[in-house]
Amino acid sequence: MSGFTKVSSAIVAVFISCFLIFSCLVYFQITQNIEEETTSALSQVQKMVTLNLPADAVKTIAEQSPHLSVRYFTGRISSDGIVTNTMAVDNANSFIHIPLYENYHLIITPHASAELRQNLDFFYLVAALFLATFVLLLLTLRVAVKQRLEPLNQLSKALKVLKEGTLTQQFAHSDIHELNQVINEFQNLQVALNHKEQQLVKIDKQLALLQEQERSYLAQELHDNVGQLLTTIKAHAYILVNSHEQSVLQLSAKKVQEMSHQISNSIRILTAHLHPLVLDKVSLHASLEKLVYEQELAMPAIQWDVSINLKGYKEDRERDIHIYRFVQEALNNVVKHASATMVNVDIVGNEQKLSVEISDNGCGLNKHVVENIGMSSMRSRARCIGGTCSILPAQEKSFNGAPINRGVRVTLNVTLLAPSTQLDAIVA
């Protein structure tokens, strides 16, 4: 059932109810007025009879009244009524009789049916006109609503097309302000979805490129490092099998031992690159401290200001991996690209939220910089855990107190538990 049909049905139902109530009230009012007028007319005739006016004069005046009926009657009048061979009037008080001569009377009775019929005919005419006007109004409303709601039908079709990933053309302008607002919002939604789709395509390309880079890196590490070491170990193993000189055997065994340690270290580094094994052994707090400490050892020329406080933070393996990789990528960007002398690391977490802020005083962001794979990766990890990420120029104060843009400030904010939810849990 369409919206117009529902509205029209409601209007018709209300109209019929109101019309029936109004008709009953009008009918009762008409009958009451006629009864009062008839009683009044009958009283006036009674007064004329009391004043002994001639019967012809009373007859003439009574015939002019629409509320009275005048007729002659031949017969006897009893105390209970008038008895004839054709009719009986049971109530002697509901009529007036004027004796003319023996067994011949002038009878004046109330006659309300004629006036009631006249009033009801007029009421029926007015009701018919009102009903015709109402039907015409509904038809006009239907045509007007159908024309005005045509943009909504177009919008419904456009939503179906948009669901299939196809953009629609511009809509015709409507003279209804609210419809124009809806159409404008839909068009803005189309633009936003198109922009998001382009971003997703760009991210897919970057992820594919990153995947290829990871494979290339692993292949190169396995070939140049592990592969060469294994080849050398095979050569020394051949010497150990075929040589009989003690000094040569000892040297080859020592080389095999050293290269085995190198292979072990290389595999450990590759494994850590693929997955942060440290999270499997210690908490996120300890893992982040170790990660920052390793960066401090690798870059001793940088002044580090580190504050990590995860007291009350409830760990989650999947979320912690994203947070660890986020911090790792931010620190790698600082070490590789920032050329900074000072780095600030501030990580705070509790039951409700977690926030990460890493800033430096390095070269900062170029105005024409294109978001690289690392930035896309950080934003993607933030979305995966329901957080927000921002990568902005860091502001510092110059000697005169004016803020200047220098370095980069990376932030991550994740809401873990709404305050109201926590309060309800405590109360419970």
Order of alpha helices (4+ residues) and beta strands (2+ residues): alpha-alpha-beta-beta-beta-beta-beta-alpha-alpha-alpha-alpha-alpha-alpha-alpha-beta-alpha-beta-beta-alpha-beta-beta-alpha
